[in-house]
Amino acid sequence: MLQLILGLVLFLGIHSISIVALPARDAMAARMGEWPFKGLYALIAIVGLFLIVHGYGQARLDPTILYTTPEWTRHLAMLVMLPVFPALLATYFPGRISQALGHPMLVAVKAWALAHLLVNGTLADVLLFGGFLAWAVVDRISMKRRPQRDIPRAPRSGFNDVIAVVGGLGMYLAFVFWLHAAWIGISIVG
């Protein structure tokens, strides 16, 4: 469990620099240089992600159950997950969907975390998914008070909505029928 917690602190912590210390982040990037700063940022995020994955896997071997959910919440979770991949793609393919969502990546993270909290009630699940949900909510609130950074994305187009929906639903189906079982070890259907 300690690895999971340390991984969350590193991963969500490095992703929270702009939330809590934007001037310090900008000063550090200026002092180090933008690319060395981004390299250090990425390294910390990768180490954090590795610790999250490994720590979560270890915690699943001896789970501490906090709550159990009825069977029907699996269907609700699948419904909540439906917009996750289209929202994720809308982040990088801006169109009407990204404009309506405002911050589609954070919408995707919040929906993903909520869906998993609906069906997973162990301590590790609450730490992992609850941590991401709380971070996404705080990050979204903080965006109202800070300038936004440009991210690499395709030029705005109405066709991007088609890419987001078709590609996102394709990714959703791939996860439901194959990737979740292959990568996470838990079959969604069956």
C-alpha positions as CSV (number, residue, x, y, z in Angstrom):
1,M,0.0,0.0,0.0
2,L,2.9,2.3,0.7
3,Q,4.1,2.1,-2.9
4,L,0.6,3.0,-4.1
5,I,0.5,6.0,-1.8
6,L,4.0,7.2,-2.7
7,G,3.1,6.8,-6.4
8,L,0.0,8.9,-6.0
9,V,1.9,11.5,-4.2
10,L,4.6,11.7,-6.9
11,F,2.2,11.5,-9.9
12,L,-0.6,13.7,-8.7
13,G,1.9,15.9,-6.9
14,I,3.9,16.7,-10.0
15,H,0.6,17.3,-11.9
16,S,-0.4,19.7,-9.2
17,I,2.5,22.1,-9.5
18,S,0.4,24.5,-11.6
19,I,-2.5,24.2,-9.2
20,V,-0.6,25.3,-6.1
21,A,2.5,27.1,-7.3
22,L,2.2,28.4,-10.9
23,P,4.8,31.2,-10.3
24,A,7.2,28.8,-8.7
25,R,6.7,26.3,-11.6
26,D,7.4,29.0,-14.2
27,A,10.4,30.3,-12.3
28,M,11.8,26.7,-12.0
29,A,11.3,26.1,-15.7
30,A,13.0,29.4,-16.5
31,R,15.9,28.6,-14.2
32,M,16.4,25.0,-15.5
33,G,15.3,25.6,-19.1
34,E,11.9,24.4,-20.4
35,W,13.1,21.1,-21.8
36,P,15.2,20.0,-18.7
37,F,12.2,21.0,-16.6
38,K,9.8,18.9,-18.7
39,G,12.3,16.0,-18.6
40,L,12.4,16.1,-14.8
41,Y,8.6,16.5,-14.7
42,A,8.2,13.5,-17.0
43,L,10.7,11.4,-15.0
44,I,8.8,12.1,-11.7
45,A,5.5,11.3,-13.4
46,I,6.8,8.0,-14.9
47,V,8.2,6.9,-11.5
48,G,5.0,7.8,-9.8
49,L,3.0,5.9,-12.4
50,F,5.2,2.9,-12.1
51,L,4.7,3.0,-8.3
52,I,0.9,3.4,-8.7
53,V,0.7,0.4,-11.0
54,H,2.9,-1.8,-8.9
55,G,1.5,-0.7,-5.6
56,Y,-2.1,-1.1,-6.8
57,G,-1.3,-4.6,-8.0
58,Q,0.3,-5.6,-4.7
59,A,-2.7,-4.1,-2.8
60,R,-5.1,-6.2,-4.8
61,L,-3.4,-9.4,-3.5
62,D,-4.6,-8.6,0.1
63,P,-7.5,-6.2,-0.2
64,T,-9.0,-4.2,2.6
65,I,-12.7,-4.0,1.7
66,L,-14.4,-0.7,2.6
67,Y,-17.7,-1.3,0.8
68,T,-19.4,-3.6,-1.6
69,T,-21.8,-2.5,-4.4
70,P,-24.8,-4.2,-5.9
71,E,-24.4,-6.0,-9.2
72,W,-26.4,-3.3,-11.1
73,T,-23.6,-0.7,-10.5
74,R,-21.5,-2.5,-13.1
75,H,-23.9,-1.4,-15.7
76,L,-24.0,2.1,-14.3
77,A,-20.2,2.2,-14.4
78,M,-20.1,1.1,-18.0
79,L,-22.6,3.9,-18.8
80,V,-20.5,6.5,-16.9
81,M,-17.4,5.2,-18.8
82,L,-19.0,5.7,-22.2
83,P,-18.0,9.4,-22.7
84,V,-14.5,8.9,-21.2
85,F,-12.6,8.0,-24.4
86,P,-14.4,10.5,-26.7
87,A,-13.7,13.2,-24.1
88,L,-10.1,12.2,-24.0
89,L,-9.7,12.4,-27.7
90,A,-11.6,15.7,-27.8
91,T,-8.7,17.1,-25.8
92,Y,-6.4,16.7,-28.8
93,F,-9.0,17.0,-31.6
94,P,-10.9,20.2,-30.6
95,G,-14.3,20.8,-32.0
96,R,-17.8,21.4,-30.5
97,I,-17.3,18.6,-28.0
98,S,-14.2,20.1,-26.5
99,Q,-15.8,23.5,-26.5
100,A,-18.9,22.2,-24.7
101,L,-16.9,20.2,-22.1
102,G,-14.5,23.1,-21.4
103,H,-11.7,20.8,-20.2
104,P,-12.4,17.4,-21.8
105,M,-9.3,15.7,-20.2
106,L,-10.5,16.5,-16.7
107,V,-14.1,15.4,-17.6
108,A,-12.6,12.1,-18.8
109,V,-10.5,11.7,-15.6
110,K,-13.5,12.5,-13.3
111,A,-15.9,10.1,-15.2
112,W,-13.2,7.3,-15.2
113,A,-12.6,7.7,-11.5
114,L,-16.3,7.9,-10.6
115,A,-17.1,4.8,-12.7
116,H,-14.4,2.8,-10.9
117,L,-15.5,4.0,-7.4
118,L,-19.0,2.8,-8.2
119,V,-17.8,-0.8,-8.6
120,N,-14.6,-1.1,-6.5
121,G,-14.7,-0.7,-2.8
122,T,-11.3,-1.7,-1.5
123,L,-9.0,0.7,0.3
124,A,-6.6,0.7,-2.7
125,D,-9.5,1.5,-5.1
126,V,-10.6,4.4,-2.9
127,L,-7.1,5.8,-2.7
128,L,-6.4,5.4,-6.4
129,F,-9.7,6.5,-8.0
130,G,-10.7,8.8,-5.2
131,G,-7.3,10.5,-5.4
132,F,-7.6,11.0,-9.1
133,L,-11.2,12.3,-8.8
134,A,-10.2,14.8,-6.0
135,W,-7.2,16.0,-8.1
136,A,-9.4,16.5,-11.2
137,V,-12.0,18.5,-9.3
138,V,-9.3,20.7,-7.6
139,D,-7.5,21.1,-11.0
140,R,-10.7,22.2,-12.7
141,I,-11.5,24.7,-10.0
142,S,-8.0,26.1,-10.1
143,M,-8.2,26.6,-13.9
144,K,-10.6,29.4,-13.3
145,R,-7.9,31.4,-11.6
146,R,-4.8,30.7,-13.7
147,P,-3.7,31.1,-17.3
148,Q,-4.0,28.0,-19.5
149,R,-1.0,26.5,-21.3
150,D,-1.3,25.5,-24.9
151,I,-1.1,21.8,-25.5
152,P,-0.2,20.2,-28.8
153,R,-3.5,19.5,-30.7
154,A,-5.0,19.3,-34.1
155,P,-6.4,22.5,-35.6
156,R,-10.1,23.1,-34.6
157,S,-12.5,21.4,-36.9
158,G,-16.0,20.0,-37.0
159,F,-14.6,16.8,-38.3
160,N,-12.6,16.4,-35.1
161,D,-15.9,15.7,-33.3
162,V,-16.3,12.7,-35.6
163,I,-12.8,11.5,-34.8
164,A,-13.5,11.9,-31.1
165,V,-16.8,10.1,-31.1
166,V,-15.8,7.2,-33.5
167,G,-12.3,6.8,-32.2
168,G,-13.4,7.1,-28.6
169,L,-16.2,4.6,-28.9
170,G,-13.8,2.2,-30.7
171,M,-11.4,2.6,-27.8
172,Y,-14.2,2.0,-25.3
173,L,-15.2,-1.2,-27.0
174,A,-11.6,-2.4,-27.2
175,F,-11.3,-1.8,-23.5
176,V,-14.6,-3.5,-22.6
177,F,-14.0,-6.6,-24.7
178,W,-10.3,-7.0,-24.6
179,L,-7.8,-4.5,-23.2
180,H,-9.2,-4.2,-19.6
181,A,-8.8,-8.0,-19.2
182,A,-5.4,-8.1,-21.0
183,W,-3.9,-5.1,-19.2
184,I,-5.7,-5.0,-15.8
185,G,-6.5,-8.7,-15.4
186,I,-10.2,-8.1,-14.9
187,S,-12.8,-8.9,-17.5
188,I,-15.5,-6.4,-17.9
189,V,-17.9,-8.7,-19.8
190,G,-18.1,-12.3,-18.8
